[in-house]
Amino acid sequence: MRKKITKVVKMELPGGEAHPGPKLASAGVVMNKFCTDFNAKTADRKGQVVPVIITAYEDKTYDFVIKTSPVAGLLLKAAGIQKGSGNPKNIVGHITKAQLKEIAEYKMPDLNANDVESAMKIIEGSARQMGIAVD
C-alpha cells in the first residue's frame, strides 16, 4: 500500500550545513533526521546552495530529491564576482567558453535541453542577463 503524501516542499538549503529551523518546520518532517541525511548527501557541496524537493508522508517519513545548484550562483562563482548587474548592458564579469560548457554539462539533468550546445545557449542567456560576458 502506498503512503499518503501530506506535503511536497521545494527549498534551497546550504550544502552540508542544513540545520533545524522554521524553513524545515513547514515541511512536516523530523528535522534532526532530515538534516543528518541531507548533510551526509551534500557534504561535497559545502558553500553551495542546494535545491531540494522534500516529500513528507503522513507517518512523518520523507523522501527528498537533490537538484543541481542554481545557474546564477555557478555563474557568479565562475566570474569571481559577488553580484550580477541590475542592467544587462553593464558588464560586471567575464567567463570563458570552457567555463560555460562546464556549467552547461553540470546543469544538463535539470535543463530542458537535448544536447550540451543547447544547454550552453540557455546558460549564456542567463549570463547575459546578469551582466556577465562570455569570451
C-alpha positions, -999 to 999 in steps of 0.1 A, spaced: 0 0 0 12 35 -9 20 60 18 -2 91 19 17 123 9 9 152 33 32 178 17 57 185 -11 81 213 -4 108 228 -26 135 248 -9 172 258 -12 195 248 17 232 253 22 251 221 11 263 200 41 252 227 66 214 223 69 201 227 104 166 226 120 146 258 118 114 274 106 121 266 69 122 229 77 93 230 102 70 239 73 80 206 56 64 185 84 94 161 88 115 151 117 141 179 113 171 164 130 169 132 110 164 151 77 193 174 85 216 144 92 206 127 59 207 158 38 241 169 52 256 135 46 244 135 9 256 171 3 289 171 23 308 175 -10 288 207 -19 296 228 11 293 265 4 268 260 -24 231 265 -24 215 231 -29 179 229 -42 159 200 -27 124 187 -31 111 171 1 80 148 0 66 144 35 43 115 43 15 111 68 36 88 91 64 115 94 87 97 70 100 116 39 119 113 6 140 140 -9 155 147 -43 186 168 -46 189 190 -77 219 208 -92 229 242 -79 212 273 -94 228 287 -126 232 322 -111 254 310 -83 275 290 -106 280 319 -130 289 343 -101 315 318 -88 330 313 -123 332 350 -129 346 356 -95 321 383 -86 297 388 -57 267 401 -76 253 404 -111 244 437 -128 210 452 -124 213 463 -161 223 436 -186 242 463 -206 266 469 -177 292 441 -179 304 432 -144 323 400 -151 336 376 -178 337 338 -182 353 317 -208 336 293 -233 352 264 -214 336 276 -181 303 280 -198 305 244 -212 314 231 -178 284 247 -162 261 235 -190 273 199 -186 267 201 -148 232 215 -153 222 191 -181 200 169 -159 178 198 -148 177 217 -181 152 213 -209 179 208 -235 187 179 -258 224 184 -260 253 204 -245 252 231 -272 215 239 -264 223 239 -227 252 263 -233 228 287 -251 205 286 -221 233 293 -197 248 320 -219 214 338 -219 214 337 -181 249 351 -180 240 379 -204 210 389 -182 234 391 -152 259 413 -170 284 385 -174 302 384 -208 312 351 -224 347 354 -241 
